[in-house]
């Protein structure tokens, strides 16, 4: 304490304050970050002012000439360049919508730019384009509006000489040509596009890199928790960068980048940023979702594929970390046929392990409405294409953008060689939040796949800081696994990843390693690599059983009714064609008949394409339905021509003379049928048998005891009656349906069945897609007009009622009852001829039945789904409109009612009220959707007992009516027994009979031949119980194998005396290969 003590050291901390220092006003500093790199009033003074080091536009540097393709044609390169090009310039307008314009672009790099680090051609006409070499090689796509407007000039272009490229301009934007700026509005047919930019640009690569640096650091400052050190550090670094920037001083750019490294780390300019061994949490995968049709027609999709995939091949050459996954075999086939150079580039990248065909299906299809066999063929055709062109099958089913997921998909995936599944669409649910990210999805039969739904909740992520952050913060399965996929790239309208995406992800990884807190993203792995890491612990993941119901887009079960009718008819036709063609190739008379494999393939590929998830659901523009109508027309013409040829081989004819003795009924269902058929206007018969040709015996008529009657018992009140049913119709609706055999009234007391109802149909946004629960509050019954007897024959009677919907729309409604046959359950058939010209209305028909159950059953693809008839929970209420196929059923343990249909998919059961959806009238994106005349059939099918095989088979029969043929007696004798017969449990359905894909007399050479001849049978359990049966065949079968959907053998089954036993677990789908 005394004086004289020596002070050993001095503190650097000053004794006197030199100046006031205030606390940062963080929101001001954060706002300042955007100002540093954004357009607007500061762009001539901020970083943007130093992004370029020079430009050259106009002649002699950029010479432009153009050839305008006529109308909406899309000429090939060779055709286009053979025409005369006329001079044009920046500022010119091109159109109208959907037209094509080819530009000859002659470039000469001026001397002052030749030594610059990076030279690009910048081209922006606010539409889409494709750059071609002078000798016709497609190089890179262009998308206007700043999406992808630059093309790096090759080094050879720096020689001062003229160099020529061609640019194919498509007069549509990334999302078509919607009017008024609203993407889903119908296209404007007269849209024009201004060529706003065509110039050579010398880019300052360091300034461009700094742009990405500050973008991502700024995101960290905005999105990290405000009380975190990492957020404050980001704000400090961003501020230091801005303070260090000097306009016009290139060295300041380098200084700024050095400061940015404090937060990003030193490796963000290279793929080596991903090279350390720290465990990643987020796996980035490039993707380009291209809707095969939506707001543009099929023809434009073909060009979108070439543009988008060429982009990715180019990016892979510059960014070694980019791995790119893309689905839809159809799109690969288009590329192969139309752009062979681009396809070869893709094949090269596939061999390098960078470009990954994925999904295993023909297109990214709807799964609600296609039949079970259609779903099988999506996988069969998809996997075969991938295997034949790339040497491998897909392991992961990829379906990010479909409107709900059928309950049997996991089983179908496993049978197609895939045990993984990716989607994300359920993140759009608008009532309940789906609770899982990674889980096991289990089919009706117990088959399971590992399912992952990217927690960023998109398949078109922009690779923002926030996308990486949400990949963990929104992960709902962290207790089981903390990793996720980030699927990034421009999508829906194509495009795929951009260089900006890849640069942003490098910096996100740099932040993770340098600072922390942000999930560690990794690039360079495939989707299969990600699932490989999940698989060892997948048995511990939570399970989800049954369908993945999508709580949105419920209107897609009904929109574009004609398209859905064509789908159903095509599926039935293909089933018949394959069945009869198989018989023809194996019959004695068909030894010279060749199985029409190419024609069948063409038919299937067209149908599968039309099942794309924006085509079949009805959510595309009108042009797409013009396209699908053409495809379906081809399917029907081809199928009918095949059937004509088969009739010639088998000795049958579609021409009948009206004589029962020479007339037979064609049956393509694999079970015994006994039905009344009409021979002529005055004569009917009873067709009976189990083969392909059913003999017809005369229908006995008794005046004393007619088989079916109709009578007007009082004014406007009619009774139709056969031996089983009595139907009372009052004022056009069914007020009583009495089951005489069961002694039971089917209709609820006071109820009105076959009552047409109409609803206001104004969803929140997505018109063609959505119907919202509140539409049910607007229910109005349609009043019937005059009812009259329209048909009164010995075997069938009908009533017809005229119904006025509005001043523009009307319904001609017919109720028909046919004669009953002993041992065959009757139904009441209904037919509506609807002249429909409404706007935002929804037409349905109701059936209040005297049956109670808390669940109703709905036929779906190769199975049944039970759904609630109540609104106990929000999950129950969300299913106010659901999808079914050929029938929906409401049953008690001893009685029930099924509603059959020939082309409808929307249904609802609320309490005891069954409601079939008929027609909608949205105005976007197709302003004329469903306008016109529709023919619709359905039937009320009451049955004793709970839901059983009688309903399943009745629904098949309703959709596959018997057709009359003539044939000599010898031919009839050879075809009155089916060559394949399935006996046993009635729930077993033999759904498909076809030839083997690679049979030596059938194959088209895609994959190795299989010696001999084979028949493929597909059987499924339709009701959900263990089922046993015996398959018996008259063909000379040497061996039988149980196979998968791809016709790979699983196990051999013993066959004796032409018979072999089968046992299926509940809802199992089984495929058998019969080796002849």
Secondary structure by P-SEA (a helix, b strand, c coil): ccccccccccccccccccbbbbccaaaaaaaaaaaacccccccccccccccccccccccccbbbbbbbccccccccccccccbbbbbbccccccccccbbbbbbbbbbbccccccccbbbbbbbccccbbbbcccccccccccccccccbbbbcccccccbbbbbbbbbbcccccccccccccccccccbbbbbcccccccccaaaaaaaaaaaaaaaaaacccccccaaaaaaaaaaaaaaaacccccaaaaaaaaaaaaacccccccccccccccccccbbbbbbbbbcccccccaaaaaaaaaaaaaaaaaaaaccccbbbbbbbaaaaaaaaaccaaaaaaaaaaaaacccccccccccccccccccaaaaaaaaaaaaaaaaaaccccccccccccccccccaaaaaaaaacccbbbbccccccccccccccbbbbbccccccccccccccccccccccaaaaaaccccccccccccbbbbbbccccccccccaaaaaaaaaaaaaaacccccccccccccaaaaaaaacccccccccccccccccccccccccaaaaaaaaaaaaaaaaaaaaaaaaaaacccccccccaaaaaaaaaaaaaaaaccccccccccaaaaaaaaaaaaaaaaaaaaaaaaaaaaaccccccccccccbbbbbcccbbbbbbbbccccbbbbbbccccbbbbccccccccccccccccccccbbbbbcccbbbbbcccccccccccccccccccccccccbbbbbbcccccccccccccccccbbbbbbbcccccccccccccbbbbbbbccccbbbbbbbbbccccccbbbbbbbbbbcccccccbbbbccccccccccbbbbbcccbbbbbbcccccaaaaaacbbbbcccccccccccbbbbbbcccccccccccbbbbbcbbbbccccccccccbbbbbbbbbbbcccccaaaaaaaaaaaccbbbbbbcaaaaaaccccccccccccccccccccccccccccccccccccccbbbbbbbbbccccbbbbbbbbcccccccccccccccccbbbbbccccbbbbbccbbbbbbbbcc
